Amino acid sequence: MAVIFLDSNKVEQLRNAINNDAEFKLAARFMSEDILLEVADSRSIIKVRNGVVTEIKLNPRSDDDWSFSIKATAESWDKLLQPSPPPFFTGLNAGMIRGNLEIVGNIEVAFAYYWAMNRMLDIMRQLQNK
Amino acid sequence: MARFDRASGRYIYVEVQNIEYRVYFEESGDGIPLLCQHSAGSDGQQWRHVLNDDQITSRYRVVVPDLPYHGKSQPPGSVQWWKEEYRLTRSFFIDFLVEFSRVLGLERPVYMGACMSGCLAPYLALEHPDKFRAVIGLEAVLRNEEVPLDFWDHPRISNNYKAAAMWSMMAPGSPERYKWETMWGFSQGGPPVLKGDFNYYFKEHDLTGKAQQIDTSRVPVYLLTGEFDPAASPEDTKQLAEQIKGAKFTEMKGIGHLSLCENPEVLKRYLMPILTEIAKI
């Protein structure tokens, strides 16, 4: 099964779910950033403007800009997105501490919007398992 | 009719390393003193479930201090603390707990700590075996690998980061309301406090070569760590336990790094047999 943020049939559903989530709206206020999500060599960019996801762009070009990237192997993403993730895959911080995912790029911005990223991951998990 | 919480709080003056601190603490219950120390970057509210537990407080006098600079224990009035970076040292941490116990008249308390305070438990057994009846370390490890700390106190990153970073430190099955309450505690700390506490946790905490010297016949050592703890995994704590002859290690299933408050029922399941055992000593 494709990871939801790489699935052309589901990214619009994901975009709507994130934008309709009350917690994400609080956490992402003032946020205008492009986030690169990577599963091995497959990628998408989530574009956020003033706290609203305006586009999830599949297969971005090499000259598409992004602020920070969340990167993990397919196996790690599979565990991160399980309905009840196993130890060391329960979320961003747990994954980073144990080396199961990486956040690279503008770390300062990534951490400033860490709450929003946390919530986005939870919404992805919910939809991935629907 | 008013419904009161079991815990009551007050202030006490404690002198540590020649500086006086006005220290806030809460307590509940009667019996063997059980000194419960909060984690890095939060305060005594983390122990509210233990303070309110009938079974525990019927046998133990639970005492929960806010470490200076945490919760309601303000920085000291006699120093210009705002001109230097806050850093918790191991010697201050140990001296504070010993002196707090002395001025409050706690007679050989049982010590229980979590996260950085859990790491301190074996140190107390090592350095003050006559002052503590037993020590319980939640999420204790031999030592921690140093990590970059700058983002834990950064002018462009709010305390929301500290709270959010704790989400995945807890187990997916822990009740949402307790997870959020735990995160709220981390969002309330003074901006430099969590990073300053990490000075002990990541830099000064190192029991390598020392853990073997702990005499558990003088002070029993109990180590408990949650299955879902990414910072101190059960395997990490097991390695520490193997260094301390006679230490008792238990992996707590279904709980994570904030085991002191993320799921009170699970913690109690593992804690009660230990408290029962200690009460017989």
Interface residues (C-beta under 8 A of the other chain):
Chain A: A27 S84 P85 P87 F88 T90 G91 L92 N93 A94 G95 I97 R98 I107 E108 F111 A112 Y114 W115 M117 N118
Chain B: F151 H154 R156 I157 S158 N160 Y161 A163 A164 A165 M166 W167 S168 M169 M170 A171 P172 G173 E227 F228 D229 P230 A231 S233 G256
